[in-house]
């Protein structure tokens, strides 16, 4: 249930930005959530109304953009997706792969007025 704490953190970021920039309300919040981030987007959506209550983001649209996992093979240099079950390079079969995308979790943008 760490998604509630993360969602509250998003609202804290928005409150901080509101103090700095003086906007009255948030129309849209765009998040980037990686496939391997360990975060469940549906839980963020569920907790958002609770965390945003009585804030500038209370009626904001929440847009969650998934980030697909990408890997780099340390043996042949392949970059791209790999099959989860095999966890090996689809080109050379090596298991020496490194995650290069898919752990992200951040506020991409805010649309405010």
PyMOL commands that set and color helices and strands:
alter all, ss='L'
color gray80, all
select helices_A, chain A and resi 2-21+41-52
alter helices_A, ss='H'
color red, helices_A
select strands_A, chain A and resi 26-34+61-67+70-73+79-80+97-101+105-112
alter strands_A, ss='S'
color yellow, strands_A
deselect
rebuild
show_as cartoon
